[in-house]
Amino acid sequence: MGTDDLTHAAALFRAMGHPIRLGMLERLRREGEICACDFTDHFGVSQPTISGHLRTLRDAGLVRTRRDGTQICYSLAPDGLEVVRRMSDALCTAE
């Protein structure tokens, strides 16, 4: 991996580096698509806190959005997760 690839992978891992954000990704993996308001009750934090975490994940390219009327629904972004998978595989592969 080149320096740019490593920088990108590090940014993705940083975005996942909070328990709530990691929990959001895990929940999206299980449920497919979730509206932002549904995360508030699940994690017991305020809507602005949830919005900040979702923005971090979106900016990193780990989630994508879809508007449904006034709601914004989130789902996993396969491209960002593929980078994480490749880096994890590379780190776990014995040579």
Backbone hydrogen bonds, N-H to C=O, Kabsch-Sander energy under -0.5 kcal/mol:
donor,donor_aa,acceptor,acceptor_aa,energy
6,L,2,G,-2.3
7,T,3,T,-2.5
8,H,4,D,-2.3
9,A,5,D,-2.6
10,A,6,L,-2.5
11,A,7,T,-1.9
12,L,8,H,-1.9
13,F,9,A,-2.4
14,R,10,A,-2.4
15,A,11,A,-2.1
16,M,12,L,-1.5
17,G,14,R,-1.4
22,L,18,H,-2.7
23,G,19,P,-2.3
24,M,20,I,-2.4
25,L,21,R,-2.2
26,E,22,L,-2.2
27,R,23,G,-2.5
28,L,24,M,-2.6
29,R,25,L,-2.1
30,R,26,E,-1.7
31,E,27,R,-2.8
32,G,28,L,-2.5
33,E,31,E,-1.5
34,I,74,Y,-2.4
36,A,72,I,-2.3
38,D,35,C,-1.6
39,F,35,C,-0.5
39,F,36,A,-1.5
40,T,36,A,-0.6
40,T,37,C,-0.5
41,D,37,C,-0.7
42,H,38,D,-0.9
43,F,39,F,-2.3
44,G,40,T,-1.5
45,V,40,T,-1.0
50,I,46,S,-2.2
51,S,47,Q,-2.9
52,G,48,P,-2.1
53,H,49,T,-2.1
54,L,50,I,-2.8
55,R,51,S,-2.4
56,T,52,G,-2.0
57,L,53,H,-2.1
58,R,54,L,-2.7
59,D,55,R,-3.1
60,A,56,T,-1.6
61,G,57,L,-0.5
61,G,58,R,-1.1
62,L,57,L,-2.6
63,V,57,L,-0.9
64,R,75,S,-2.7
66,R,73,C,-2.0
68,D,71,Q,-3.2
70,T,68,D,-0.5
71,Q,68,D,-1.9
73,C,66,R,-3.3
73,C,71,Q,-0.5
74,Y,34,I,-3.5
75,S,64,R,-2.0
76,L,32,G,-0.5
77,A,62,L,-2.6
80,G,61,G,-0.7
81,L,77,A,-1.8
82,E,78,P,-2.0
83,V,79,D,-1.4
84,V,80,G,-1.6
85,R,81,L,-2.6
86,R,82,E,-2.7
87,M,83,V,-2.3
88,S,84,V,-2.6
89,D,85,R,-2.9
90,A,86,R,-2.5
91,L,87,M,-2.2
92,C,88,S,-1.8
93,T,89,D,-1.2
94,A,92,C,-0.6
